[in-house]
Amino acid sequence: MTFDRLPPSRYDFPNPLQADPEGEGLIATGGDLAPSTIFAAYQKGLFPWFSGDEPICWWSPEPRCVIYPEQFKPSKSLLRQIKKNQYQLSISHAFEQVISACAATREYAEGTWISRDIINGYTGLHKVGLAHSIEVWDADTLVGGLYGVQIGQGFFGESMFSLRTDVSKMAFFALMRLCAASKLPWVDCQLPNDHLMSLGATTLPRAQFLQQLPRVIAAPAPDWTLIRQQRYDIVQLLDEHLFLL
């Protein structure tokens, strides 16, 4: 299995419900950002989130933000943008470009938490098939996308970026199509914010998310090999059978 291609983690993360019974969210500090460490954290329902001058912080928030792919409905304005068919999309063709673009400072954010160590750790997961990106292209120019970790039937969204109107939403729509076609039960969005909630995200009690997690990540992972070899006109997102496996 892909899991065997990573060395064992040097760290054993605690059960979030035991380490943080009050639900404050911060479970542990320290460690490193090696791919095996990040992978071990996700298996316990944790993810790294910290500023550059802080120690590495591992979080399991209460509540947990998720979105159900089969229930996702694109907005009318997004559909109008897609129908213009100005862009193409691909899956895991340019992972490091996407995560590096996500690390760039944006107008609505103070700095970035995506450090070089974060980029290296998640790129390492990508190289063994445990992280994927979705790219949106204008000819050969990358104009938007997102990335996340995929374990079994769980997809854990990390970050997205957009250099043109609505292109990150197009990437998100593609992710919803792909995960729905693959019968993934939910996409983990980690922390709720206005943007995610506007896309249809909701929240789960942390205990409920952690109860579901072992079953979801132990299920057989979908094979996205053929899908990754293709490039799609963005208007193809309107086909409900896109990515049907």
N, C-alpha and C positions, 0 to 999 in steps of 0.2 A: 504494500500500500504506500501511498505518497507519504504517510506519516513516518514511515521507516527511513525516509531519505533525510530526516532531520536528526541530529544527535539528541540525546536526552537533555532536558533542561537542567541547569544547575540549581534551579529554584523550585520550591514547592509552595504554591500559593494557597492561602487559607480559604476556607468556605466563607463567602461574604456574609452570610446570615449569622455566622458565629463571630466573625471578626468585627462586624459592624451591625449589631442588633438594633441600633437606633436609626439606621438608614441614612446616615450622613453621606455615604458614597465612597469615601476614601478608605481603601482596604489595606494598602501596603505602600511602602516607599523603598526606593533603592533597586538593586539588581542591575540588569543591563537590557539592551534592546536587540539582542541576538534573535534571529528568527525562531529558534527553539524556545526562547523565553516568552516571546510574544504569543507563540502558539500555545504554550502551557497556560498562559493567562486567559486566552479566549476560551479554553476548555473549562475554565472555572467561572466564566462569565465576567471577566475583567478586561479592561483595555487601558493603554497608557494615555495620559493626558497631563501636561505640565508645561510651564514656561521654561525658556532656555536657561534661566539662572536658578531653577529649582531642581531638587533631586527628582528622579523618575517617580512619578505617582501613578498608582494603579487603582482604577475606579470600577465600581459596580453600583450605579445610581439607583435611587428609589424615587419615583418609579422608573421603569425602563421604557424607552420610546421604540416602537416597532411600526412597521407598515405591512399590510397583507397584500401581496402582489395581485391576487385575483380580484381584489376589491378596488384597485387603483383606477381612477377615472381621470384622464387628462382634462385640463380646462379648455374651454372654447378658444381662448386666445392662443394656447399652445397648439391646438389642432390647426388653427389658421397658419401659424408659423411653419408647422410641419408640411402642410399642403403646398407651400411654396417650393419645397424640394430643393433647397439651396445647398444642402450638406449631405455628407455620407457618414456612416458610423461603422465602427469596428470594435472587436472585443479582444483585449490583451495584445494589441499590436504595438503599443507604445507605453507600457506600464510606467517606466521610470520618467518619461516625459510628463505623464499625467500627474504623478505624485509630486514631481518637482514644480509643476505649474500650480498645484494645490498649495504648495509651500510659499508661494509668492505673497507678499503683503497685499491686502485688499483694502478698499476704501472703508468697508463696514467692519473691519476687524483691526485690533491693535496688535501688530506683529503677527507672528505665526508660531504655532507649537510644533510644526513639522520640521524637525531638525535634520541634519545630515544623518545622524544615527537612526532616526525614524525612517528616513528614505532607504537607508541601507538594509534595515531590518525587514521592512515590508517588501522590498525588492527581492530579498532572499526568500521570503515566503512565496513570492510570485514565481521564482525560478523552479520551485518544487511543486508548483501547481496549487498552492494554497492561498493565492491572492490573484485577483483579476481587476482589469480596468475596462472601462468603456470609453471610447474616444469618439469625438465628433470632429469632422474634417471639412474644411473649405478647400477643395482640391487637395494639395499636399500640406496645408497649414492646419495644425492642431488648434482648434478654437474652443474646445470645451471637453469636459469628461468627468469621470469619477473613478474611485477605486475602493476596494474593500477586500476583506478576508472571506474565503469560502471553505467551510469545513463540513463534510457530509452534506446534509440538506439545509445547512444554515449559511446565510450570507450576512456578513457584518459590515455595513457601510461605514466608510471612514471620512472621506471628504470629496468635494466636487469643486470645479472651477468653471468659469464662463468668460469668454472674451467677446461674445456676441449675444444679442438678445435671445434669451430662452434656451441657449444651447445646453446648459447644464440640466435644464428640465427635460430636454430631449434625451440626454444620456440617462437620466433617471427613468424616463418612460421606457427606454430600451431595457434597463435593468428589470423593471416590473414585468415587461413582456417575457424576458428570458427566465425569470424566476417563476412566473406563473406557468410557463410551458414546462418547466422542470419540476413543478409541483412542490416548490419550496414553501413551507408554511408561513414564514415571515422573513422580512429583512430587518435586521437590527439597526436602528438609527441612533442608539445610545442615549443621547440627551435630547429632550424636546426643545424645539425653538419655533418661532413663528413661521419660518420658511418651510420646515418639515411638516408642520401641522397644516399649512396651506396646501401641501401636496397629498394630504390624506393620512398622515401618520397619526397614531394614537399611543396610549401608554398602557403598560401592564404593571401590576404590582411586581416588585423585584422577585419575591418568592415564587410567583407563578412563572416568570421568565426562567428562573434558575431550575425550576422543576421540569420544565419542558426541554431545557438545553441538552442534557445527556442523550435523550432519545433523538433529538434533531441532528446532532453532530455525529451520532453513531450510525445513522442511516446511510445507505450507499449514495455517494456523490454522483450527480448527473455528469454525463460525458459531454463536454462542450467542445470536443476536438474539431468536429466538422464546422461548427458555428464560428470558431476562432479563425478558421482558414478563409473566411469570406469577408467581403465588404458590402455594405448595404446602402442603397439610397435612403435618405432619412424618411421619405414618404412611405416606405415599406413598413414603418412602425404602425401604420393604420390598418395593416392586415393582422387580424386577431390570431392568425395561425403562424405568424412569424416566430421562428425559433422552435416550432413544435417538434418535439423529439420523438 
